[in-house]
Amino acid sequence: MAQLSDASLFKGTILDSFETNGYISTPPTPLPPQNFFEKAKKLVSDNPKATAGALTVGGLVLDPLAFVGLVGAVGFGSGGIAAGSIAAWMMSLQGGATAAGMTGTLISSTTGVTLLGGLSALVSKKLDENPENA
């Protein structure tokens, strides 16, 4: 049998009495691992209306920002089409010329317009097309 020092025996006795009398407790058993995707799937299936609402609001807010960022990354900018970009390649496919109202010029103008300015222009255009809705 191993020899324990008096200090070790005293520590063991004190800790045992504290645990027995409820002054300290044993550590709780760890929780089983939880699968994030299973919990997310359950949350979505239990709350379909809230999920649809959150996705709709998120799409309305993030889609225009993502569109402007993507258009800028392709090479369409407020100063025109960036040299050596995908947008420049697309322009070269059309012979290098762009007329007013072509897709390239419209896309290029979107990066120079603020989000609210673009939305107000869209709404006013739709109202001009359908004057009975005004």
N, C-alpha and C positions, 0 to 999 in steps of 0.2 A: 504494500500500500504506500502511496506517495505521502510524504510528510508535508503538511501545510503549516505555514507560519501562523502565529497567533493573530497577526494583522489580517491575514486572508480569512481565517475562521471568523473573526469578529465582523468583517465586512459581509461575509455570507450570512451570518446570523442576523445582522441589522437589516440587510436587504430582504431576507425572508420574512422577518417580522413586519416590515413596512408593507410588503405585498399582502401578507395575511390579514393585516388590519385595514387594508384599503387605502393606505397613504400613497401608494404607487400601484400601477396596474401593469399587467403584461401588455405588450404591444398588440394592437388589433391584427387580425389576420388580413393579409393583403387582398384587395378586391381582384376578381378575375379580370384579365385583359378585356377591354371593350373595343369592339370593332366600330371605327368611326363611320364607315360606309353603311353598315347595317343601321346605325342610329340615324344617319341622315336619310336613308331610304324610308325608315319608319316615320320620321318627322314630316317628310314630303307626303307620304301616303295618308297620314293622319290629318294633315292640314292642306288640302288641295287648293282652296281658295286663297289662303294666305301665301302659298307658294306661287300661285299664278300672279297675284298682286305684286309680290316682291320682284319676280322676274320681269313683269311689265314695267314697273317703275325703274328698275335697274337698266333695262333695255332703253327706255326713253332717255335716261340720263347719260348712259355710257356709249350708246351707239353713235350719236353725232360726234362725240369726242374721239372715238376710235376711228371713225370715218375720216375726220380731218387729219388725224395722225397718220393714217395709212396713206392718204392722198399725198401728204407731205413727204413721206418716206419713199414713195414711188418717183417723186421728182416734180410734182406740181406745186408751185409756190406762189405767194402773193406777188412776187417780182417777175413771175413768168416760169417757164419750164427750165429746169436745171440741166446744164450741159452734161452729157454722158450718163444720164439717168434713164430709167425705163420709160419715163414720159417723153424724153427726147427720142428714144427709139420708136415709140408709138407715133410721134409726130413725123418722123422720117418715113414711116409707112404710108403717110398721106401726102408725101411729096414735099414736106417741110412747110406747107402753107396751112394756116388755120383761118377759117372764116368765123365771123361773129356768130355765136349761137351753137358752134360745134361742141361736141362733148369735151374735147380737150380744153377749150377756153372756159367752158362752164366749170369743169373740175378745178382748173387753175384758180378761178375766182373764189372758190369755196374756202380756200385757205386764208384769204385776206379778209373774209367776212366773219364777224363774231357769230356765235351760236344764236343769240337772240336776234341779231340782224337777219340771219339766214331764215330763221323761223318766221319772222314778221314778213319777209319778202315772199315766202311760200304762201302764207295765209293771204296776203294781199293779192297774189297772183290767182289763187283759187277763187277769191271773191270777185275778181275782175272777170274770170271765166263764167261764173254763175251769179249774175247780179241779183237774181231773185232770192238768194240766200242771205243777202246783206240786211 
